[in-house]
Amino acid sequence: MPRLSPAVQYMLCSTLLFSVMNLTVKWLPHIPAMELIVFRSLITALMSWVQLRRLQISPWGVNHKLLILRGLFGSVGLWAYFNTLQHMPLASAVTLQYLAPIFTVIIAYFLLQERLGVWRILCFLVAFAGVVLLRVDDIRIQTEYLVIGVVGAMAGGFAYNFVRMLRATDHPLVVVFYFPLVTLPFALPIAIPQWVMPVGWEWALVVAMGILTQLAQLYLTRAFQAGTAGTVSIVMYVGALFALTYGYLFFSETFSLISLAGMCLVVLGVLLNILFAHTQRR
């Protein structure tokens, strides 16, 4: 059996950790998304700082402009994702997040001058058709949160491109550290007026969310810096199976055949895009 590349191994670990992190957010529906982001940012900033000091790596990085941009777009994407997790079925929220690689490719065409052919554009249309199908069939999905999910995926597309651009200048831990460093000043003023203090076991979920995020984000950054976007992006779709399983087991979520078809179209569109990208590089 062939050995998986380091990039694929990193992305598998990241996908598993993120899937469990999604559960912690889903179990805290009454705590505002921006407050969860503040908690997450504090925990990941502290963990990153300790790791950087232990490795004697300067936390301030080299390419400050790109590091800040990665943090800003990542913050918007995170806020959108947490909102969809709290207000949509788990598998639907995760499926919307899977549009991020589509936007990654489109944005890479403008930022990195990567090729974008007719067939790949058709793949994008297939993926967005799946989003439309989800909205039309599932009354649990409000238009407001559907739009928020798409905007979040677009912000993620920008963030992933900045991560790729940073691989030549900055250590993965520095990239991870800048995320909460930029997010906190953005999130804290918004979170304070609507603050809801966690109680009891909710604190354990909050801490777990931060630790899982730190580990998942580190593996994600290493994956994108160790391999091509097409190679590693395909692995994250294992998360769809996790989301469907968790949603059924823990939240009694079920889906009609039309909704499942919509999810499949999103995943199919992105997977075909990755396949065409690989064919073009050969």
C-alpha positions in Angstrom: 0.0 0.0 0.0 1.5 3.4 -1.0 2.5 5.7 1.8 0.5 8.9 2.1 2.4 12.1 1.5 3.1 14.3 4.5 0.8 17.0 3.1 -2.1 14.5 2.9 -1.4 13.2 6.4 -1.4 16.7 7.7 -4.7 17.5 6.1 -6.3 14.2 7.4 -5.3 15.2 10.9 -6.6 18.7 10.4 -10.0 17.5 9.1 -10.5 15.1 12.0 -9.7 17.8 14.6 -11.8 20.4 12.9 -14.8 18.0 12.8 -14.6 17.5 16.6 -14.2 21.3 17.0 -17.4 21.8 15.0 -19.2 19.8 17.6 -18.1 22.0 20.5 -19.4 25.1 18.6 -22.7 23.3 17.8 -23.1 22.5 21.5 -22.9 26.2 22.5 -25.7 27.7 20.4 -26.6 30.4 23.0 -23.1 31.9 23.1 -22.6 34.5 20.4 -20.3 33.5 17.6 -18.0 36.5 18.1 -17.6 35.6 21.8 -16.6 32.1 20.8 -14.0 33.5 18.4 -12.6 35.7 21.3 -12.2 32.6 23.5 -10.7 30.6 20.6 -8.3 33.4 19.7 -7.1 33.8 23.3 -6.4 30.1 23.7 -4.7 29.7 20.3 -2.6 32.8 20.7 -1.3 31.6 24.1 -0.5 28.1 22.7 1.2 29.5 19.6 3.3 31.9 21.7 4.5 29.1 24.0 5.4 26.9 21.1 7.2 29.7 19.3 9.2 30.6 22.4 10.1 27.0 22.9 11.4 26.7 19.4 13.1 30.1 19.6 11.3 31.4 16.6 10.4 35.1 16.4 6.6 35.4 16.6 6.5 38.6 14.5 7.2 37.1 11.2 8.7 38.5 8.0 5.9 39.3 5.5 3.7 41.4 7.8 1.3 42.6 5.2 0.3 39.1 4.1 0.2 37.9 7.7 -2.2 40.6 8.6 -4.4 40.1 5.5 -4.5 36.3 6.3 -5.6 37.2 9.8 -8.3 39.6 8.6 -9.8 37.4 6.0 -9.5 34.4 8.3 -11.4 36.3 11.0 -14.3 37.1 8.6 -14.4 33.5 7.4 -14.4 32.2 11.0 -17.2 34.5 12.1 -19.3 33.3 9.2 -18.6 29.7 9.8 -19.4 29.8 13.5 -22.7 31.5 12.6 -23.7 28.8 10.1 -22.7 26.1 12.6 -25.0 27.5 15.2 -28.0 28.2 12.9 -27.9 25.5 10.3 -27.8 21.7 10.2 -24.2 20.6 10.8 -23.7 18.9 7.5 -25.1 21.8 5.6 -22.8 24.3 7.3 -19.8 22.1 6.6 -20.8 21.7 3.0 -21.1 25.5 2.5 -17.6 25.8 4.0 -16.4 23.4 1.2 -17.0 26.2 -1.3 -13.7 27.7 0.0 -11.5 25.7 -2.3 -13.6 26.9 -5.3 -13.0 30.5 -4.2 -9.3 29.7 -3.6 -8.9 28.7 -7.2 -10.8 31.7 -8.6 -8.8 34.1 -6.4 -5.6 32.4 -7.3 -6.3 33.2 -10.9 -6.1 36.9 -10.0 -3.5 36.8 -7.3 -1.1 34.1 -8.5 -2.0 34.0 -12.2 -2.9 30.4 -12.0 -4.7 28.9 -15.0 -8.6 28.9 -15.0 -10.2 27.1 -18.0 -13.8 26.7 -19.2 -14.1 23.2 -17.6 -13.1 24.5 -14.2 -15.7 27.3 -14.5 -18.3 24.6 -15.2 -17.2 22.8 -12.0 -17.8 26.0 -10.1 -21.3 26.2 -11.5 -22.0 22.6 -10.5 -21.0 23.4 -6.9 -23.1 26.5 -6.7 -26.1 24.6 -8.2 -25.7 22.3 -5.2 -25.9 25.3 -2.8 -29.1 26.5 -4.6 -30.6 23.0 -4.2 -29.8 23.0 -0.5 -31.6 26.3 0.0 -34.6 25.4 -2.1 -35.2 22.1 -0.4 -34.3 22.6 3.2 -36.5 25.0 5.1 -34.1 24.9 8.1 -31.6 26.9 6.0 -32.4 30.6 6.1 -31.3 32.8 3.3 -29.4 35.1 5.7 -27.2 32.3 6.9 -26.8 30.8 3.4 -25.4 34.2 2.3 -23.2 34.4 5.4 -21.9 30.9 4.7 -21.0 31.8 1.1 -19.3 35.0 2.1 -17.3 33.0 4.8 -16.2 30.5 2.1 -15.0 33.4 -0.1 -13.1 34.9 2.8 -11.5 31.5 3.4 -10.5 31.4 -0.2 -8.5 34.6 0.2 -7.0 33.3 3.5 -5.8 30.0 1.9 -4.1 31.9 -0.9 -2.3 34.1 1.6 -1.2 31.0 3.5 0.3 29.6 0.2 2.0 32.9 -0.5 3.5 32.9 3.0 5.1 29.5 2.7 8.3 31.0 1.3 8.8 33.5 4.1 7.2 32.5 7.4 7.1 29.4 9.6 3.6 27.7 9.9 3.5 28.5 13.6 4.0 32.2 12.9 1.1 32.1 10.4 -1.1 30.4 13.0 -0.1 32.9 15.6 -1.0 35.9 13.5 -4.6 34.6 13.1 -5.7 35.3 16.7 -3.3 38.2 17.0 -5.3 40.0 14.2 -8.7 38.5 15.2 -8.8 39.7 18.8 -8.8 43.5 18.2 -11.5 42.9 15.6 -13.7 40.5 17.6 -13.5 41.8 21.2 -15.3 45.2 20.8 -18.1 43.4 19.0 -18.3 40.5 21.5 -18.4 42.6 24.7 -21.9 44.2 24.4 -23.5 40.8 23.9 -21.3 38.8 26.2 -22.8 35.5 27.7 -20.6 34.0 30.3 -20.2 30.2 30.0 -21.2 28.1 33.0 -20.2 24.6 34.2 -19.4 22.1 31.5 -19.5 24.9 28.9 -16.1 26.0 30.0 -14.7 22.6 29.1 -16.2 22.9 25.6 -14.7 26.4 25.2 -11.3 25.2 26.2 -11.6 22.1 24.0 -12.6 24.3 21.1 -9.5 26.4 21.4 -7.1 23.5 21.7 -8.6 21.5 18.8 -8.5 24.7 16.7 -4.9 25.3 17.4 -3.9 21.8 16.5 -6.2 21.7 13.4 -5.0 25.1 12.2 -1.3 24.1 12.5 -1.9 20.9 10.6 -3.9 22.8 7.9 -1.1 25.4 7.5 1.5 22.6 7.2 -0.6 20.8 4.7 -0.9 23.9 2.4 2.8 24.7 2.8 3.9 21.1 2.1 1.8 20.4 -0.9 -0.3 21.9 -3.7 -3.7 23.3 -3.0 -5.3 20.7 -5.3 -3.6 17.8 -3.5 -4.5 18.8 0.0 -8.0 20.3 -0.7 -9.4 17.0 -1.8 -8.7 15.4 1.6 -10.9 17.9 3.6 -14.0 16.3 2.0 -13.6 13.4 4.4 -15.1 15.9 6.8 -18.5 15.6 5.1 -18.8 12.1 6.3 -17.9 13.2 9.8 -20.5 16.0 9.7 -23.3 13.7 8.5 -22.5 11.1 11.1 -22.2 13.6 14.0 -25.4 15.4 12.9 -27.3 12.2 12.9 -25.9 10.8 16.2 -25.8 13.9 18.3 -28.5 16.3 16.9 -30.9 13.8 15.2 -30.4 15.6 11.9 -31.7 13.9 8.7 -31.8 15.1 5.1 -34.1 14.5 2.1 -32.7 13.0 -1.0 -32.8 16.4 -2.7 -30.7 18.0 0.1 -28.2 15.1 0.0 -28.0 15.6 -3.8 -27.2 19.3 -3.3 -24.4 18.4 -0.9 -23.1 15.9 -3.4 -23.1 18.5 -6.2 -21.1 20.8 -4.1 -18.5 18.1 -3.3 -18.6 16.9 -6.9 -18.0 20.3 -8.3 -14.9 20.9 -6.1 -13.5 17.4 -6.7 -13.8 17.7 -10.5 -12.1 21.1 -10.2 -9.2 19.5 -8.4 -9.1 16.7 -11.0 -8.9 19.2 -13.9 -6.3 21.2 -12.0 -4.1 18.1 -11.7 -4.6 17.2 -15.3 -3.5 20.7 -16.4 -0.3 20.4 -14.4 0.7 17.1 -16.0 
